[in-house]
Structure formats: C-alpha cells, structure tokens
Amino acid sequence: MTVAEKTSPMKRCKHRARPSVEVRDGTLARSLCDHTYSRLRHQSLVFTHTRAEDWNARFQRTIQDLKTHGKLHSDRMRIYSELSNLAQDFIHCAKTYGRIIISEGHTPYELKTIKPAKMGGFAGGDKYLVNNIMFKFAVDSKNLFDSDEAAIKVAGHELYVILSLSLARISFSDNNSLWI
C-alpha cells in the first residue's frame, strides 16, 4: 500500500481541514500551513486526493438542514457551526492551492505541481481545477495581449461584470439565455 492510499483526502488538524500532500521522496506532510509550505515549497509535491470536495452540495445540505431543523436555538447553533466550518475549510483549501499555483506561475508546465486544466476559452489566462475549486490565473500565456498586466485588467473587468450581474440578480439559464 502506498502512502497515497493510506492517506485520506482531507486530514483534520486541531484547527481545520488541511490537504494531504506527499513529497516525491515518500514522506507525508500532514498539513500545509505556512511554515510547512515554506519548508516544502522547493520540493516537488504530489497531491493525494482520491475524491474532490463537493462544496456546493455541502453548502446546500447545510442550508436545507437550517430550513428544516433550525427552529431550536441549539440546532441553529450546530448548523451555524457547520456552515462556519465549511467556510473555513473552503478558504483554507483555496489559499493553500492558490499559494501553490501562484508560486509556480513561471514554472514550466512539466514541472508544475498543479497542471492547468483544459477548459473553454484561453483569453482569461490559465485555469486550474483543484478539489472542485476553479482558479483563474490571469497571465498572457497565449500572447493575446501586450503583457500580463493587460490580462490582469481583463480578468478584473470579468469579475466586475460577474459581481454586477449578481447584485442585479440577473442569471443565465442552462442554454445561456438571459433572464431576470
């Protein structure tokens, strides 16, 4: 049995979930907090995830639980605690993977720990899908713009549009037609 098979997708530390990583020499880092990350960042890492977290399903279950069982104060407190744990787990994973993606921004493709995913479009930069979290790294990897700064500006405008649509409560249906 390999080290990867012995480790679960998420290890629990005393504070929050930490992604398990295996260093290529076979040793296991049980957490990837700041001091561990700085110690391991120059070594090649292999992710040992066997399943990806379904963040939305977990969120929807918690909200549904709140709607159906949230009458009593004790139940509400338990559900709010679950929601807080979900947010902390998501933030920790996003920061951890984001740190790795950013630190390997100019690393050749073959040496990257997390490889860019092949998703629709290429104007927005490199896209990564890790543990069901999509990262968009705004760089001019296809030489469409004059610089990475222009790619960053485009990504900023995309975020502004998404935020504006969200605040206006405008959505897109499955066939991408606009509805309000």
Protein Blocks (a to p, Z undefined) as FASTA:
>chain_A
ZZklmpcfbdcdfkbccdddddfkopacfbfcfklmmmmmmpccddfbfbdcdfklmmmm
mmmmmmmmmmbmklmmmmmmmmmmmmmmmmmmmmmmmmmmmmmmmgcfklpmbacdddeh
jknopcddeehiacdddddfkopafbfklmmmmmmmmmmmmmmmmmnopacdfkopacZZ
